[in-house]
């Protein structure tokens, strides 16, 4: 995907969809032939468009279940009403986490559309880069400065949540989400100070609050982290599609995938049965 992000929707680009199956078959056959001629072990499609994934299955690709997270709007009118989903203990915990930010004299400002300028984009890139560097070789620094610089041309699809301490105008942390009219995806983030619960505030609570106010239906907070279950995100199945061109490898993985997918499905079920809020998803 571009940008490199765990956002569902990958498929080939089509001028028109009348011959989507035929075009997909031609391109996939070309990929398969190229992989076999060049001794490539496998071909893998991640975070694909669901309908397109079914075409891949018809062409011999195997589906592989993975766990992701999602928040869904239940037509609450504000964050307080959203908290009524939770049991009393977790409701108190979330209130405590948010109050701790206020006690630090931290103010949050949301930038979108015309309020996003080159200076804000530069700061967001700085926080993203510094956060990635903290993780060394595991930092996953996929996005370049040019990506952030060019993002300003599509700033109506960008939200930036910024944290300011005391009356200082320079932010101490930022998170950036991508949006359309129905869904919010997050998030790239970074902070210059280690402040308890600031990550939860900028990356979860602020985007949820904004989504409620702006009638956003879904919020995908990004990969990883069972801690999201305690903050309003249910477990969801994401499917990737794979083909192994080495016969030995194919013979090992395909039978294993049957059990692996079953275990992942059970994991999702168990996680959603233990979340501390009412789950009302379509």
GIKA-V379529 format. One record per residue. OMEGA is omega in radians with two decimals (999 if undefined). D_FIRST is the distance of its C-alpha to the first C-alpha in Angstrom with 1 decimal. Layout:
omega-><OMEGA,OMEGA>
d_first-><D_FIRST,D_FIRST>
//
This chain:
omega-><3.03,0.07,3.14,-3.02,3.14,-3.13,-3.13,3.07,-3.10,2.95,3.03,3.07,-3.09,3.05,3.03,-2.98,-3.05,-3.10,-3.07,-3.13,-3.13,-3.14,3.12,-3.14,-3.14,-3.11,3.14,3.08,3.09,3.11,-3.14,-3.14,3.12,-3.13,-3.12,-3.14,-3.08,3.08,3.06,-3.00,-3.02,2.98,-3.00,3.09,-3.06,3.04,-3.00,2.94,-3.01,3.14,3.14,3.10,3.11,3.06,3.13,3.11,3.11,-3.12,2.99,3.11,-3.11,3.09,-3.10,-3.07,3.06,-3.11,3.01,-3.09,3.10,2.97,3.11,3.12,3.10,3.10,3.00,-3.10,3.13,-3.10,3.12,3.09,3.05,-3.12,3.14,3.05,-2.92,2.96,-2.99,-3.10,-3.12,3.06,3.09,-3.13,-3.14,3.09,3.13,3.12,-3.12,3.12,-3.14,3.09,3.11,3.14,3.10,-3.10,3.13,3.06,-3.14,3.08,-3.14,3.11,3.10,3.06,-3.04,3.11,3.10,3.11,-3.08,3.14,3.12,3.11,3.12,-3.14,3.12,3.09,3.13,-3.12,3.10,-3.10,-3.12,3.11,3.13,-3.11,3.13,-3.06,3.07,-3.10,3.13,-3.02,3.09,-3.13,-3.06,-3.01,-3.13,3.08,-3.14,3.07,-3.13,3.14,-3.12,-3.12,-3.11,3.11,3.10,-2.99,3.06,3.09,-3.09,2.97,3.08,3.10,-3.04,3.12,3.12,-3.11,-3.10,-3.13,-3.13,-3.06,-3.12,-3.09,3.07,3.12,3.10,2.94,-3.12,3.09,3.06,-3.08,2.82,-3.05,-3.05,-2.95,3.06,3.09,3.12,-0.26,3.00,-2.98,3.04,-3.11,3.11,3.12,3.08,-3.12,-3.09,3.05,3.14,3.09,3.13,-3.10,-3.06,-3.00,-3.12,-2.97,3.11,3.09,3.10,-3.14,3.12,-3.14,3.12,-3.10,-3.03,3.04,3.01,-3.02,-3.06,3.03,3.07,-3.02,-3.12,-3.00,2.94,2.92,3.06,3.10,3.11,-3.13,-3.09,-3.05,2.99,-3.10,3.09,3.11,-3.08,3.11,3.01,-3.03,2.98,-3.06,-2.95,2.97,3.13,-3.03,3.01,-3.03,-3.14,3.13,3.12,-3.13,3.13,-2.97,-3.04,3.07,-3.14,-3.10,-3.14,3.13,-3.13,3.13,3.09,3.13,3.10,3.10,3.11,3.11,3.12,3.14,-3.13,3.13,-3.11,3.07,-3.06,-3.13,-3.03,3.09,3.13,-3.12,-3.12,-3.07,-3.14,999>
d_first-><0.0,3.8,5.6,5.2,6.4,8.0,7.7,8.9,8.4,6.4,9.1,10.7,11.6,15.3,18.1,19.9,19.7,23.3,22.6,19.2,20.7,22.5,19.5,17.4,20.4,21.0,17.5,17.5,21.1,20.3,17.7,20.4,23.0,21.3,20.6,24.2,25.7,24.0,24.7,21.1,21.4,18.4,15.2,12.8,10.1,8.8,8.5,9.4,11.4,14.9,16.8,14.6,15.0,18.7,18.6,17.2,20.1,22.5,21.5,22.3,19.2,20.0,18.5,18.2,18.8,17.4,18.6,16.8,18.5,19.1,21.8,23.3,25.6,29.1,30.6,32.2,33.5,32.9,31.9,35.4,35.2,31.8,33.8,36.3,33.8,34.6,37.6,40.0,39.3,35.5,36.2,38.5,36.1,33.4,36.1,37.3,33.9,33.5,37.2,36.7,34.4,37.1,39.7,37.9,38.3,34.6,33.5,30.0,28.9,25.9,24.5,22.7,22.9,25.8,26.7,23.6,24.9,24.2,26.3,24.2,20.9,22.7,23.9,20.5,19.2,22.4,22.1,18.5,19.7,22.9,21.4,19.2,22.4,24.4,22.6,23.3,21.4,19.6,18.4,14.6,14.8,11.3,11.8,14.5,17.4,16.4,13.2,15.7,18.2,16.2,15.0,18.7,18.4,16.4,18.4,19.3,16.0,16.6,19.1,20.7,23.4,25.9,28.8,32.1,35.1,38.7,39.0,37.0,34.5,32.1,29.4,29.5,26.0,22.9,19.9,17.1,15.4,13.2,15.1,16.0,19.5,19.1,16.7,16.1,13.3,14.4,14.9,15.3,19.0,22.0,25.8,28.7,31.1,31.1,32.2,32.5,30.3,28.6,25.2,25.9,27.1,24.3,21.4,23.0,26.2,25.6,22.3,24.2,27.2,25.3,23.6,27.1,28.6,26.0,25.8,22.2,22.1,19.5,18.2,15.6,16.7,14.1,14.7,18.2,21.7,24.5,26.1,23.8,26.1,29.0,27.4,26.5,23.3,23.8,22.2,19.9,18.8,15.1,15.0,13.2,14.7,16.4,19.1,21.5,23.4,26.1,28.7,29.9,26.5,25.8,29.3,28.7,25.3,25.6,28.8,27.6,24.5,27.0,28.6,25.4,23.9,27.3,27.5,24.1,25.3,28.5,26.9,25.0,28.4,30.3,28.1,28.3,32.1,32.6,30.7,33.2,32.5,33.0,30.0,29.9,26.7,26.4>
//
